[in-house]
Each structure stands twice: as C-alpha cells, then as structure tokens.
Amino acid sequence: MRFDVITIFPKMFASPFEQGLVAQAIKEGRISLNTWDPRESAKDVHKSVDDKPYGGGDGMVMLAEILKLTLDKINSETKNFSKKKVVYLSPQGQLLNQKKAIELAQDNEQIVLICGRYGGIDERFIQKYVDEEISVGDYVVTGGELPAMILIDAVSRFVPQTLGNELSPIMESFQDGLLEEPLYAKPRNFEGLEVPEVLVSGHHEKIKKFKDIQRIKRTFEKRPDLASKASFDKNNLKEAFKELDLRKNVALGLVHYPVYNKAGQVVATNVTNLDIHDIARACRTFGIDNYYVITPMEEQLAFVGRVLEHWQTGKGEQYNPVRKDALINTKAATSIEAAIENWGVKNTQLVATSAREVAGPKPINFESMRQLAIKEPIFLLFGTGYGLENAVVRRCDYILEPIRGRSPDGFRHLSVRSAVSIVLDRLFGGCY
C-alpha cells in the first residue's frame, strides 16, 4: 500500500510514523508513505498556495491550480498503480469507520490524501480530481494532517502482515458492529476485583460465549447507536438482555389530561381504541413493559377497563391471543403521579415530548436519551389533543427533541400514535 500526502506541513508526518506497527511495515516495505509540499509547485516568489475566496468570507482558499500541479507530480511517479484513490480529508465527507478502512485497504494500491488548510480548498479541484471526501468526526481541526494520520493508521492495519496476529483486526471492536469485550490480565485479583471465573476455566466454548455476550452488553451500554447495524447471535442476544434488563427501566404514559385543545384551552380528551391498541403494540414491539393510559375521567377509565378485560380475559383472549400479548403491559391511571406510583420505580426521570418549545426542562436529543435510559429509570410522557399542558412539561426533568420531518412547507402534524412509534424506534430500534 502506498500513501501520498499533499500537505504544506510535510514534517508533521515524520514523528508519528517513526515508531509502532506502521513504522515497522514501512521499514519492511509493505507500506510506503510519501509527502508532497504544494509550495514546491507554486509559481510566485512567495510560494503562495492560497488566495482570498470569491464572494468574500472567512479564511483563505487553497488554489486548485497548485493542487493539480502537485497531483500531476504524484501521478507521473506512480503510473504503474492502477488501483488508486484521491481522498480529501473534510468534515463534509463520509465518516471514517472500520468498514470504510477495510474498503480502502482492500480496493486500493495507492491512496492520495489531500490535507486542506485555511478555509478549505477550491471546489473545482474537488469536482475534477477528488474521488471521495472522508471525515474523521463531527468536529473541526486546524488542518487535514491529523485526520490523514488517523486514516493512514486505520487503513494500514488491514494491509496483510502489518499486525503480528492476523486475527487481531477480525476480533476487535467494530469489526462486526460490536464493541470489544472487557480484557483482563495478571493478577487474578486487582484491588478486590476478580477476573471472571469463566475466563480461567479453560472451557473454550464457554469462554467464547461469555465474550460474545459481553460484547453485546458493552455495545448496548456504551454505544447503543451501533446496535441497529450490528450482527448478533440470537441466543447470545437473549442472554445479554437478561443480564442488562434492557428497557425494564422505561415506562410510557399517554396523557389525556391536562392537555390543550385547538383553541389553546386545557381540556381532557377522550380515550380511543386506537390509543390503547396501537401504542400498546408499539410498546410491546420495542420492549417497553409498562404503558399507562392516563385520564381522571371515570367513564374513560371504565372504557379502558372494558377494552383490556375483553382482550385479556374475555372473548378476545381466544379470538386473538397476539392482541392479548400486546396489551399485557397496558394499564390505566388517574394521573401522572398515580402512574409513577404504580410503576414503583424510585428516582424516575420524567421526560416530556412536545412539538412546541417550552422553557424549563433540560432539552435532550435522541442519542443522549438512549444513554440516559440505560443508566436511569425513564418515564416518557406523550400528550393527546394539541399536546401536554405547559405546566406538565415544565415539571419534567427533560424535554425530548421534537420529531422533524422533511416537508418543504414545514408541515408537522403527526398523530400521537405515529409520534410514539417514531420516538421508540429512534430510541430503541434495531435492538431486537
């Protein structure tokens, strides 16, 4: 594998690759690393490689002509390389991950890396000569050099014989979408913490199963966002869920009072069959074991009771056992407080949902909510009608970010049943 780096700071690449596995691979000829300073292609006395942007704006722009001349020098030296790719390190690019690193290593003999500086590089050079833009994360650094080093290191690991153990890149984090299992070495007891007994049992099959389950657990605990794309053994997934007790600390309440009507008045809305059935099915699908239909109205509570009785112990139980299963965790409550008391979980974090902006509770996005739901008991509140009363929202600990569609005119009027399904999918989708 050959790496050619276009950078105005070529000396930056000396130190990071003087030691370690990549340095050894360079020494043994499996990898070559070459730097090219575009200043050497500059035509003026000042060796300028940038200029002010047309239309104004912050920063300077690296010149397309100078970059093209530098790229020509590289191409003239590497005519024999047929499988090559020109990559621009850019925060606008595709995120570098394990899959992308493998792809770059397997599909190319040569990778040319463009390290931008200042405000960026001329768009026309990107359009004509860059094959792919790659980002190392959703943040900005002072130039493309450090991202280029990360890419070189990540890709080099998949060049044959770079790693001492050829199984290493297969068994580590991200290879199958899962994080790596916890690792242990001597001593057996460190400050009161023991190595898990199974790891010293010598039973290879049990050790493998233990490690697989730990990888699943660790992924859900630390990076639940990866779970939807990971591959699982179904039996190990069930075992991991038993240990994690996943979703047992999440409850959901559908509030029918106090909510707003179209005129902005605080009212109590009627409970509908769809409220009960559709949300119960969504909760059952995503593993939410406690769904509360919340209303203080006696006739509405009686209606909920009749519906649940029909499907759980009446004729509906025999007619449609699946519906009974869906409604098994559905209950009625006279208030939010009564629902939380019935749930019986202490230190519950109340999380409101609303399409409106309401001052008071701490805003929380879906990613942070996933992390919080693993660590703390969560009670999610959804409002019927035109949404939860502001006073209810203000006494919550958090308010979940609203669902934003893509309608060009800003239309955003989902039914509460649709909203519940979308929220649960964004929080817990891909986990089963």
Secondary structure per residue as TSV (DSSP state, phi and psi in degrees):
chain	resnum	aa	ss	phi	psi
A	1	M	-	360.0	131.8
A	2	R	E	-114.8	131.0
A	3	F	E	-112.0	128.5
A	4	D	E	-119.2	123.6
A	5	V	E	-115.3	122.5
A	6	I	E	-93.6	114.1
A	7	T	-	-152.5	146.2
A	8	I	S	-85.1	-2.4
A	9	F	-	-126.2	67.2
A	10	P	G	-63.1	-27.9
A	11	K	G	-67.3	-19.2
A	12	M	G	-61.5	-23.7
A	13	F	G	-89.6	-3.4
A	14	A	T	-73.1	-57.4
A	15	S	G	-62.8	-47.0
A	16	P	G	-60.5	-25.6
A	17	F	G	-112.9	24.1
A	18	E	S	-89.3	-16.4
A	19	Q	S	-136.3	161.5
A	20	G	S	96.2	-174.2
A	21	L	H	-67.3	-37.7
A	22	V	H	-66.2	-40.6
A	23	A	H	-59.7	-41.3
A	24	Q	H	-65.3	-40.0
A	25	A	H	-65.9	-36.1
A	26	I	H	-66.1	-43.1
A	27	K	H	-62.3	-36.9
A	28	E	T	-89.0	-0.3
A	29	G	T	86.3	6.5
A	30	R	S	-77.5	-25.6
A	31	I	-	-132.2	141.6
A	32	S	E	-124.6	140.7
A	33	L	E	-127.1	122.0
A	34	N	E	-129.3	137.8
A	35	T	E	-112.6	146.8
A	36	W	E	-132.9	119.4
A	37	D	-	-90.2	114.8
A	38	P	G	-63.2	-17.2
A	39	R	G	-62.1	-27.7
A	40	E	G	-69.4	-14.7
A	41	S	G	-100.5	-2.7
A	42	A	-	-69.3	149.5
A	43	K	-	-103.1	-17.1
A	44	D	S	-94.6	170.0
A	45	V	T	-65.9	-25.6
A	46	H	T	-89.1	-1.2
A	47	K	-	57.1	46.3
A	48	S	-	-74.5	136.1
A	49	V	-	-120.8	4.0
A	50	D	E	-143.6	167.8
A	51	D	E	-158.7	171.8
A	52	K	-	-67.9	144.9
A	53	P	-	-76.7	142.8
A	54	Y	T	-63.0	139.7
A	55	G	T	85.8	-2.2
A	56	G	-	80.4	177.1
A	57	G	-	130.0	171.0
A	58	D	S	-76.2	146.0
A	59	G	S	78.0	171.3
A	60	M	-	-105.2	164.1
A	61	V	E	-118.2	130.4
A	62	M	E	-69.0	137.8
A	63	L	-	-78.9	133.1
A	64	A	H	-62.1	-40.3
A	65	E	H	-63.4	-42.8
A	66	I	H	-66.6	-41.6
A	67	L	H	-64.3	-39.4
A	68	K	H	-63.8	-42.8
A	69	L	H	-62.3	-39.3
A	70	T	H	-66.7	-43.2
A	71	L	H	-63.1	-36.4
A	72	D	H	-60.7	-40.3
A	73	K	H	-61.3	-42.5
A	74	I	H	-63.7	-46.3
A	75	N	H	-64.1	-34.8
A	76	S	H	-67.3	-25.8
A	77	E	H	-89.9	-16.7
A	78	T	-	-125.1	41.1
A	79	K	T	-63.3	-25.3
A	80	N	T	-81.1	-6.8
A	81	F	-	-89.0	111.2
A	82	S	-	-89.0	-31.7
A	83	K	S	-101.0	91.3
A	84	K	E	-132.3	158.5
A	85	K	E	-143.6	137.7
A	86	V	E	-101.3	120.5
A	87	V	E	-118.1	131.3
A	88	Y	E	-104.5	121.3
A	89	L	E	-76.5	113.0
A	90	S	E	-148.2	140.0
A	91	P	E	-65.1	-11.5
A	92	Q	E	-89.8	-2.3
A	93	G	E	-85.1	178.7
A	94	Q	E	-67.9	141.0
A	95	L	E	-68.7	131.5
A	96	L	-	-72.9	122.2
A	97	N	-	-136.5	-175.4
A	98	Q	H	-62.0	-42.1
A	99	K	H	-60.7	-43.8
A	100	K	H	-66.1	-39.6
A	101	A	H	-61.2	-43.2
A	102	I	H	-63.4	-44.2
A	103	E	H	-59.9	-45.1
A	104	L	H	-63.9	-38.4
A	105	A	H	-69.9	-38.5
A	106	Q	H	-83.0	-29.3
A	107	D	H	-97.1	-3.6
A	108	N	-	-135.0	148.3
A	109	E	S	-99.2	-25.0
A	110	Q	E	-141.1	135.5
A	111	I	E	-126.2	123.1
A	112	V	E	-98.7	124.0
A	113	L	E	-108.9	125.3
A	114	I	E	-98.9	117.5
A	115	C	E	-98.8	105.6
A	116	G	-	-74.2	158.1
A	117	R	-	-142.7	174.3
A	118	Y	T	61.3	-130.3
A	119	G	T	-87.6	-9.0
A	120	G	-	134.7	-165.0
A	121	I	B	-119.6	160.0
A	122	D	-	-59.0	128.3
A	123	E	H	-57.8	-31.4
A	124	R	H	-67.1	-32.7
A	125	F	H	-66.5	-39.8
A	126	I	H	-61.5	-46.6
A	127	Q	H	-62.5	-36.8
A	128	K	H	-91.6	-31.9
A	129	Y	H	-126.8	-14.3
A	130	V	-	-91.0	127.0
A	131	D	S	-81.6	-33.1
A	132	E	E	-158.3	140.9
A	133	E	E	-101.6	135.0
A	134	I	E	-130.7	137.4
A	135	S	E	-114.8	148.5
A	136	V	S	-100.5	4.9
A	137	G	S	158.1	165.3
A	138	D	S	-85.7	64.5
A	139	Y	S	-155.5	167.9
A	140	V	-	-117.1	132.7
A	141	V	-	-114.6	174.4
A	142	T	S	-73.2	-14.6
A	143	G	S	-171.2	177.3
A	144	G	S	-84.5	-1.1
A	145	E	H	-65.7	-50.2
A	146	L	H	-63.6	-44.7
A	147	P	H	-58.5	-37.4
A	148	A	H	-63.0	-40.8
A	149	M	H	-62.9	-40.8
A	150	I	H	-62.6	-44.3
A	151	L	H	-63.2	-44.1
A	152	I	H	-59.4	-45.3
A	153	D	H	-64.6	-45.4
A	154	A	H	-64.9	-42.6
A	155	V	H	-72.1	-39.0
A	156	S	H	-60.3	-29.8
A	157	R	T	-63.5	-20.6
A	158	F	T	-102.0	6.2
A	159	V	S	-78.1	127.1
A	160	P	T	-49.9	136.0
A	161	Q	T	73.2	7.5
A	162	T	S	-71.2	-40.9
A	163	L	S	-90.9	147.4
A	164	G	S	-63.9	-38.4
A	165	N	S	-109.7	116.2
A	166	E	T	-65.2	-17.4
A	167	L	T	-83.0	-14.8
A	168	S	H	-54.3	-50.2
A	169	P	H	-68.9	-17.3
A	170	I	H	-82.4	-31.9
A	171	M	H	-97.0	0.3
A	172	E	S	-94.8	-177.5
A	173	S	T	-59.0	144.6
A	174	F	T	78.3	-12.3
A	175	Q	T	-60.1	-40.9
A	176	D	T	-115.2	22.7
A	177	G	S	89.8	-3.0
A	178	L	S	-108.9	155.4
A	179	L	-	-78.3	162.2
A	180	E	-	-74.3	150.9
A	181	E	-	-70.8	161.4
A	182	P	-	-60.4	144.4
A	183	L	-	-112.5	146.6
A	184	Y	-	-138.4	147.6
A	185	A	-	-143.6	-172.2
A	186	K	S	-62.3	146.8
A	187	P	-	-86.0	168.9
A	188	R	S	-63.0	-34.6
A	189	N	E	-121.5	120.6
A	190	F	E	-120.8	108.0
A	191	E	T	50.7	43.3
A	192	G	T	89.5	-6.5
A	193	L	E	-99.1	121.6
A	194	E	E	-93.5	149.0
A	195	V	-	-67.5	134.4
A	196	P	-	-51.1	133.8
A	197	E	G	-58.3	-35.8
A	198	V	G	-62.8	-29.0
A	199	L	G	-72.3	-18.2
A	200	V	G	-110.2	12.2
A	201	S	S	-79.2	-23.8
A	202	G	-	80.6	0.7
A	203	H	-	-90.5	99.2
A	204	H	H	-62.4	-38.7
A	205	E	H	-65.9	-43.7
A	206	K	H	-67.1	-36.7
A	207	I	H	-63.4	-44.3
A	208	K	H	-62.5	-44.0
A	209	K	H	-62.2	-43.2
A	210	F	H	-59.7	-45.8
A	211	K	H	-64.6	-40.9
A	212	D	H	-61.8	-43.0
A	213	I	H	-66.2	-40.1
A	214	Q	H	-63.9	-36.0
A	215	R	H	-64.9	-41.5
A	216	I	H	-64.6	-47.2
A	217	K	H	-59.2	-47.9
A	218	R	H	-62.5	-37.6
A	219	T	H	-64.6	-45.0
A	220	F	H	-68.5	-33.8
A	221	E	H	-75.0	-41.3
A	222	K	H	-104.9	-33.5
A	223	R	-	-138.2	64.8
A	224	P	G	-61.0	-19.2
A	225	D	G	-65.5	-22.2
A	226	L	G	-81.4	-18.5
A	227	A	G	-62.3	-35.1
A	228	S	G	-66.6	-20.2
A	229	K	G	-109.2	-0.1
A	230	A	-	-85.1	162.0
A	231	S	-	-107.9	134.9
A	232	F	-	-126.7	149.9
A	233	D	-	-83.2	125.1
A	234	K	H	-59.4	-39.7
A	235	N	H	-66.9	-41.7
A	236	N	H	-66.2	-35.3
A	237	L	H	-62.6	-42.8
A	238	K	H	-63.0	-42.3
A	239	E	H	-64.1	-41.1
A	240	A	H	-63.5	-40.2
A	241	F	H	-66.3	-34.4
A	242	K	H	-62.0	-41.2
A	243	E	H	-74.0	-37.2
A	244	L	H	-74.8	-28.8
A	245	D	T	57.0	40.9
A	246	L	T	-62.8	138.8
A	247	R	T	72.0	-4.9
A	248	K	T	-70.5	-16.4
A	249	N	T	-103.9	26.5
A	250	V	E	-128.8	129.2
A	251	A	E	-125.8	160.5
A	252	L	E	-133.8	135.6
A	253	G	E	-122.8	130.5
A	254	L	E	-101.0	109.7
A	255	V	E	-92.0	124.6
A	256	H	-	-104.7	-8.3
A	257	Y	S	-160.6	135.1
A	258	P	S	-89.6	128.5
A	259	V	E	-135.4	169.5
A	260	Y	E	-95.9	151.0
A	261	N	-	-99.7	-174.0
A	262	K	T	-60.9	-30.8
A	263	A	T	-85.2	0.7
A	264	G	S	84.3	13.1
A	265	Q	-	-89.3	148.6
A	266	V	E	-80.5	121.6
A	267	V	E	-137.6	175.9
A	268	A	-	-111.8	128.0
A	269	T	-	-94.5	159.3
A	270	N	-	-78.0	143.4
A	271	V	-	-79.6	135.8
A	272	T	-	-113.9	160.1
A	273	N	H	-56.0	-40.3
A	274	L	H	-64.5	-37.4
A	275	D	H	-55.6	-44.6
A	276	I	H	-72.4	-54.0
A	277	H	H	-71.0	-52.0
A	278	D	H	-65.3	-42.2
A	279	I	H	-73.2	-34.5
A	280	A	H	-60.5	-41.7
A	281	R	H	-66.6	-39.1
A	282	A	H	-64.1	-44.6
A	283	C	H	-62.1	-43.3
A	284	R	H	-63.4	-39.1
A	285	T	H	-63.2	-39.5
A	286	F	T	-99.6	12.5
A	287	G	T	78.8	19.7
A	288	I	-	-84.8	115.4
A	289	D	-	-88.6	-3.8
A	290	N	E	-139.0	109.2
A	291	Y	E	-119.5	122.6
A	292	Y	E	-112.8	127.9
A	293	V	E	-93.3	114.7
A	294	I	E	-107.4	117.2
A	295	T	-	-157.4	141.2
A	296	P	-	-89.0	-6.6
A	297	M	-	-77.5	123.3
A	298	E	H	-62.3	-41.7
A	299	E	H	-67.0	-30.7
A	300	Q	H	-72.2	-40.0
A	301	L	H	-62.2	-39.6
A	302	A	H	-64.7	-38.8
A	303	F	H	-62.1	-46.3
A	304	V	H	-58.9	-42.6
A	305	G	H	-61.0	-41.2
A	306	R	H	-65.8	-41.8
A	307	V	H	-62.4	-47.2
A	308	L	H	-65.6	-40.1
A	309	E	H	-63.2	-41.5
A	310	H	H	-59.8	-44.2
A	311	W	H	-86.9	-23.0
A	312	Q	H	-95.3	-34.6
A	313	T	T	-133.1	-9.3
A	314	G	S	-93.7	-153.4
A	315	K	H	-62.8	-31.3
A	316	G	H	-62.6	-26.8
A	317	E	H	-59.7	-41.3
A	318	Q	H	-82.0	-34.4
A	319	Y	H	-68.1	-40.7
A	320	N	-	-146.3	85.0
A	321	P	H	-59.9	-29.1
A	322	V	H	-64.7	-39.3
A	323	R	H	-66.2	-36.4
A	324	K	H	-60.0	-43.7
A	325	D	H	-61.7	-40.3
A	326	A	H	-64.9	-33.6
A	327	L	T	-93.7	3.8
A	328	I	T	-61.3	-28.7
A	329	N	T	-107.8	17.8
A	330	T	E	-93.7	133.8
A	331	K	E	-138.9	162.3
A	332	A	E	-108.2	147.5
A	333	A	E	-143.6	148.5
A	334	T	S	-81.1	-18.1
A	335	S	S	-159.9	169.4
A	336	I	H	-62.1	-42.4
A	337	E	H	-62.0	-40.8
A	338	A	H	-66.3	-37.0
A	339	A	H	-64.8	-44.7
A	340	I	H	-64.4	-39.7
A	341	E	H	-64.2	-40.5
A	342	N	H	-65.9	-37.2
A	343	W	H	-61.8	-40.5
A	344	G	T	77.2	18.9
A	345	V	-	-101.6	129.5
A	346	K	S	-81.9	158.6
A	347	N	S	55.7	40.4
A	348	T	-	-68.8	136.1
A	349	Q	E	-94.6	116.8
A	350	L	E	-82.5	128.3
A	351	V	E	-124.7	116.6
A	352	A	E	-88.8	153.3
A	353	T	E	-120.8	140.1
A	354	S	-	-162.9	143.4
A	355	A	S	-83.0	-11.3
A	356	R	S	-96.1	156.8
A	357	E	-	-88.2	122.8
A	358	V	-	-126.5	123.3
A	359	A	S	-72.3	146.5
A	360	G	S	133.3	-78.0
A	361	P	S	-71.3	158.5
A	362	K	E	-74.0	126.0
A	363	P	E	-66.3	143.4
A	364	I	E	-141.4	135.8
A	365	N	-	-91.3	174.8
A	366	F	H	-65.1	-39.4
A	367	E	H	-63.3	-46.6
A	368	S	H	-65.6	-33.6
A	369	M	H	-66.0	-39.1
A	370	R	H	-59.5	-43.8
A	371	Q	H	-65.6	-43.0
A	372	L	H	-63.7	-38.6
A	373	A	H	-66.2	-21.3
A	374	I	H	-79.2	-32.7
A	375	K	H	-96.2	-30.7
A	376	E	S	-128.2	150.6
A	377	P	-	-70.7	132.3
A	378	I	E	-119.8	133.5
A	379	F	E	-117.9	109.6
A	380	L	E	-87.6	129.1
A	381	L	E	-111.9	128.8
A	382	F	E	-119.6	138.6
A	383	G	E	-102.5	142.3
A	384	T	S	-88.2	-171.2
A	385	G	T	59.8	-127.0
A	386	Y	T	-106.5	27.2
A	387	G	-	106.6	164.9
A	388	L	B	-61.0	143.6
A	389	E	-	-59.9	142.6
A	390	N	H	-56.7	-35.7
A	391	A	H	-62.9	-34.8
A	392	V	H	-67.9	-44.7
A	393	V	H	-61.7	-42.6
A	394	R	H	-65.7	-25.0
A	395	R	T	-91.2	4.3
A	396	C	S	-82.5	159.1
A	397	D	S	-77.7	-34.9
A	398	Y	E	-138.5	158.5
A	399	I	E	-126.2	123.4
A	400	L	E	-73.6	142.8
A	401	E	-	-56.1	142.7
A	402	P	-	-71.7	158.5
A	403	I	-	-76.3	125.3
A	404	R	-	-112.8	122.9
A	405	G	-	-87.8	-163.8
A	406	R	-	-125.3	18.5
A	407	S	-	-65.6	128.1
A	408	P	T	-64.1	-23.0
A	409	D	T	-97.7	8.9
A	410	G	-	80.9	11.2
A	411	F	-	-60.0	129.6
A	412	R	-	-154.2	81.3
A	413	H	-	-137.0	71.7
A	414	L	-	-80.7	149.3
A	415	S	-	-68.8	156.1
A	416	V	H	-64.2	-30.5
A	417	R	H	-66.1	-41.5
A	418	S	H	-65.1	-42.0
A	419	A	H	-61.2	-42.9
A	420	V	H	-59.5	-46.3
A	421	S	H	-63.7	-41.7
A	422	I	H	-65.8	-44.8
A	423	V	H	-62.7	-46.5
A	424	L	H	-64.1	-36.7
A	425	D	H	-66.6	-41.7
A	426	R	H	-67.6	-31.2
A	427	L	H	-84.1	-41.7
A	428	F	H	-127.6	6.3
A	429	G	T	-63.9	146.1
A	430	G	T	81.7	5.5
A	431	C	-	-93.6	1.1
A	432	Y	-	-128.6	360.0
